[in-house]
Amino acid sequence: MEKTIFGGRPNNPAAYCKLHCGSLTVKEMKRKGCLGKQCWHLQKNEQHEYWRQRELAKARKEK
């Protein structure tokens, strides 16, 4: 199991930061503002439920 960028062990990582060489949970991603900054170091874990929920929310906004 990998470590998070803050030093813990993630149970369900949503992404990986190539800059900091660590996994990110959803909470950590929001705390760092990775999506708001459109950080290109962020590598999504496509199997994580967060990304599906995010796509559904975007689709609802478009309607």
C-alpha contacts under 8 A as a table, 3 or more apart, distances in Angstrom:
res1	aa1	res2	aa2	distance
1	M	9	R	7.27
1	M	10	P	7.96
2	E	9	R	6.57
2	E	10	P	7.36
2	E	22	G	6.90
2	E	23	S	6.64
3	K	6	F	7.92
3	K	7	G	5.84
3	K	8	G	5.69
3	K	9	R	4.89
3	K	10	P	6.64
3	K	22	G	5.66
3	K	23	S	6.08
4	T	7	G	5.19
4	T	8	G	5.32
4	T	9	R	5.92
4	T	10	P	6.26
4	T	22	G	4.77
4	T	23	S	4.48
4	T	24	L	5.63
4	T	25	T	7.77
5	I	8	G	7.62
5	I	17	C	7.89
5	I	20	H	6.22
5	I	21	C	7.06
5	I	22	G	4.72
5	I	23	S	6.24
5	I	24	L	6.78
10	P	13	P	5.66
10	P	23	S	7.23
10	P	24	L	7.45
10	P	25	T	6.66
12	N	25	T	6.60
12	N	48	H	7.74
13	P	16	Y	7.59
13	P	23	S	5.90
13	P	24	L	5.38
13	P	25	T	4.60
13	P	26	V	7.34
13	P	45	N	7.36
13	P	48	H	7.60
14	A	23	S	7.57
14	A	24	L	5.94
14	A	25	T	5.14
14	A	26	V	5.85
14	A	44	K	6.45
14	A	45	N	5.26
14	A	46	E	7.89
14	A	48	H	5.62
14	A	50	Y	7.04
15	A	23	S	5.85
15	A	24	L	5.18
15	A	25	T	6.79
15	A	26	V	7.98
15	A	42	L	6.57
15	A	43	Q	5.49
15	A	44	K	4.43
15	A	45	N	4.92
16	Y	21	C	7.26
16	Y	22	G	5.81
16	Y	23	S	4.31
16	Y	24	L	5.71
16	Y	42	L	5.83
16	Y	43	Q	5.06
16	Y	44	K	6.51
16	Y	45	N	7.33
17	C	20	H	5.56
17	C	21	C	5.55
17	C	22	G	5.53
17	C	23	S	6.12
17	C	24	L	7.01
17	C	41	H	5.56
17	C	42	L	4.79
17	C	43	Q	6.26
18	K	21	C	4.96
18	K	22	G	7.16
18	K	41	H	5.07
18	K	42	L	6.42
18	K	43	Q	7.23
19	L	41	H	5.75
24	L	27	K	7.93
24	L	28	E	5.75
24	L	29	M	5.96
25	T	28	E	5.22
25	T	29	M	6.15
26	V	29	M	5.06
26	V	30	K	6.25
26	V	50	Y	7.44
27	K	30	K	5.24
27	K	31	R	6.14
28	E	31	R	4.89
28	E	32	K	6.12
29	M	32	K	5.30
29	M	33	G	6.01
29	M	34	C	5.67
29	M	35	L	7.37
30	K	33	G	4.97
30	K	34	C	6.73
30	K	35	L	7.47
33	G	36	G	5.26
33	G	37	K	6.11
34	C	37	K	5.26
34	C	38	Q	6.04
34	C	39	C	5.40
34	C	42	L	7.27
35	L	38	Q	4.80
35	L	39	C	6.42
36	G	39	C	7.85
39	C	42	L	5.89
40	W	43	Q	7.82
45	N	48	H	5.75
46	E	51	W	6.65
47	Q	51	W	7.90
48	H	51	W	6.16
48	H	52	R	7.47
49	E	52	R	5.33
49	E	53	Q	6.31
50	Y	53	Q	5.20
50	Y	54	R	6.11
51	W	54	R	4.97
51	W	55	E	6.26
52	R	55	E	5.18
52	R	56	L	6.30
53	Q	56	L	5.10
53	Q	57	A	6.21
54	R	57	A	5.13
54	R	58	K	6.29
55	E	58	K	5.10
55	E	59	A	6.19
56	L	59	A	5.05
56	L	60	R	6.25
57	A	60	R	5.14
57	A	61	K	6.34
58	K	61	K	5.17
58	K	62	E	6.42
59	A	62	E	5.24
59	A	63	K	6.74
60	R	63	K	5.45
